[in-house]
């Protein structure tokens, strides 16, 4: 993905991985970084350094809102999709895990298509592999998942 001069969107950009990605992107010559987060798990503190950069725009919204996604993605060159519910959150509320991790990923992909975004980075999880059947575990390791969260990440990989 071309970074220099690009407008990039980071869904889940206020979370741990998302906020570090935002910081790394800002160390490059990007034109704009849009942080798209509902702040249910991510925090404003994670964006403390980024908020002072005039290339950053924070959109407080949810990936369930397809219209908000399309608007945020307008003119974007790429999307980093990190918005997701965690393993424990999915365990405690599988319906919400489905809506965010699967339906939300489909919403992100549709918004990319409708907005002309041609590049996406999707964050999966080692949970898709479950317990190791071989050591060292590689990306060719078979899916051995036993959690709802892992199932949503396998589904997300298939959707992408």
C-alpha positions as CSV (number, residue, x, y, z in Angstrom):
1,X,0.0,0.0,0.0
2,X,1.3,3.4,-1.0
3,X,1.7,5.5,2.2
4,X,3.3,8.7,1.0
5,X,0.6,11.4,0.3
6,X,-2.2,9.0,1.1
7,X,-5.4,9.4,3.0
8,X,-5.7,6.3,5.2
9,X,-8.5,5.2,7.5
10,X,-8.0,3.1,10.7
11,X,-11.1,1.4,12.0
12,X,-10.7,0.7,15.7
13,X,-8.0,3.4,15.6
14,X,-8.3,4.2,19.3
15,X,-7.6,0.7,20.4
16,X,-4.1,-0.7,21.3
17,X,-3.1,-2.0,17.8
18,X,-5.0,0.7,16.0
19,X,-3.5,3.6,17.9
20,X,0.0,2.3,17.4
21,X,-0.7,2.0,13.7
22,X,-2.0,5.6,13.7
23,X,1.3,6.7,15.3
24,X,3.4,4.7,12.8
25,X,1.4,6.2,9.8
26,X,1.9,9.7,11.2
27,X,5.7,9.1,11.2
28,X,5.3,8.8,7.4
29,X,4.4,11.5,4.8
30,X,0.7,10.8,4.8
31,X,-1.8,13.5,3.9
32,X,-4.6,12.4,6.3
33,X,-5.3,9.7,8.9
34,X,-8.9,9.2,9.8
35,X,-9.4,7.4,13.1
36,X,-12.8,5.6,13.0
37,X,-13.8,4.3,16.4
38,X,-16.9,4.1,18.7
39,X,-14.6,4.3,21.8
40,X,-16.3,1.3,23.4
41,X,-12.9,-0.3,24.0
42,X,-10.5,2.2,22.5
43,X,-9.6,5.4,24.5
44,X,-8.8,9.0,23.8
45,X,-5.6,8.5,25.8
46,X,-4.4,6.0,23.2
47,X,-4.5,8.9,20.7
48,X,-2.8,11.5,22.9
49,X,0.1,12.0,20.5
50,X,-2.0,11.7,17.4
51,X,-4.6,14.3,18.4
52,X,-2.1,17.1,18.2
53,X,-1.3,16.3,14.5
54,X,-3.3,18.4,12.0
55,X,-3.4,15.4,9.6
56,X,-5.6,13.4,12.0
57,X,-9.4,13.4,11.9
58,X,-11.3,11.5,14.5
59,X,-14.7,10.1,13.6
60,X,-16.6,8.7,16.6
61,X,-18.9,6.2,15.1
62,X,-19.6,2.5,14.7
63,X,-18.8,0.1,11.9
64,X,-22.5,-0.9,12.1
65,X,-23.3,2.5,10.5
66,X,-22.7,1.9,6.8
67,X,-23.4,5.5,5.9
68,X,-20.8,6.8,8.4
69,X,-18.3,4.3,7.0
70,X,-18.9,5.4,3.4
71,X,-18.5,9.1,4.4
72,X,-15.3,8.4,6.3
73,X,-13.8,6.3,3.4
74,X,-14.5,9.0,0.7
75,X,-11.2,9.8,-1.0
76,X,-9.3,7.2,1.0
77,X,-6.4,5.3,-0.5
78,X,-6.5,2.5,2.1
79,X,-8.1,1.2,5.2
80,X,-6.6,-0.6,8.1
81,X,-9.5,-2.6,9.7
82,X,-8.8,-3.3,13.4
83,X,-12.3,-2.7,14.8
84,X,-13.5,-5.9,16.6
85,X,-14.8,-7.3,19.8
86,X,-12.4,-9.2,21.9
87,X,-12.3,-12.9,22.8
88,X,-13.9,-12.3,26.2
89,X,-16.5,-9.9,24.8
90,X,-17.5,-12.4,22.1
91,X,-17.8,-15.1,24.8
92,X,-20.0,-13.0,27.0
93,X,-22.2,-11.6,24.1
94,X,-21.9,-13.7,20.9
95,X,-24.6,-11.8,19.1
96,X,-22.7,-8.5,19.4
97,X,-19.5,-10.4,18.5
98,X,-21.2,-11.5,15.3
99,X,-22.5,-8.0,14.5
100,X,-19.2,-6.3,15.0
101,X,-16.7,-8.9,13.8
102,X,-18.6,-10.4,10.9
103,X,-21.3,-8.0,9.8
104,X,-19.0,-5.1,10.6
105,X,-16.3,-6.5,8.5
106,X,-18.7,-6.9,5.6
107,X,-19.8,-3.3,6.1
108,X,-16.2,-2.1,5.9
109,X,-15.6,-4.1,2.7
110,X,-18.8,-2.7,1.1
111,X,-17.9,0.8,2.1
112,X,-14.4,0.3,0.6
113,X,-16.0,-0.9,-2.7
114,X,-18.6,1.9,-2.7
115,X,-16.0,4.6,-1.9
116,X,-13.4,3.3,-4.4
117,X,-10.9,2.2,-1.8
118,X,-8.7,-0.4,-3.4
119,X,-6.4,-1.4,-0.5
120,X,-7.3,-2.9,2.9
121,X,-5.3,-4.4,5.8
122,X,-7.4,-6.9,7.8
123,X,-6.4,-7.9,11.3
124,X,-7.1,-11.5,12.1
125,X,-5.9,-13.4,15.2
126,X,-3.8,-16.4,16.2
127,X,-7.1,-17.6,17.8
128,X,-8.0,-19.0,14.4
129,X,-5.3,-21.7,14.9
130,X,-6.4,-22.7,18.4
131,X,-3.9,-25.0,20.2
132,X,-0.8,-25.8,18.3
133,X,-0.9,-29.1,16.4
134,X,2.7,-28.6,15.2
135,X,5.6,-26.5,16.5
136,X,6.5,-24.0,15.3
137,X,3.1,-22.9,14.3
138,X,3.0,-21.3,10.9
139,X,0.3,-19.6,8.8
140,X,-0.2,-22.9,7.0
141,X,-1.3,-24.5,10.3
142,X,-4.8,-25.8,10.1
143,X,-7.7,-23.9,11.8
144,X,-8.1,-25.5,15.2
145,X,-10.3,-22.9,16.8
146,X,-12.6,-23.6,19.7
147,X,-13.9,-20.1,20.5
148,X,-16.7,-17.9,19.0
149,X,-14.1,-15.1,18.7
150,X,-11.8,-17.3,16.6
151,X,-14.8,-18.4,14.5
152,X,-15.6,-14.7,13.7
153,X,-12.0,-14.1,12.7
154,X,-12.0,-17.2,10.4
155,X,-15.2,-15.8,9.0
156,X,-13.7,-12.4,8.6
157,X,-10.7,-13.9,6.7
158,X,-13.1,-15.7,4.4
159,X,-15.2,-12.6,3.8
160,X,-12.1,-10.5,2.9
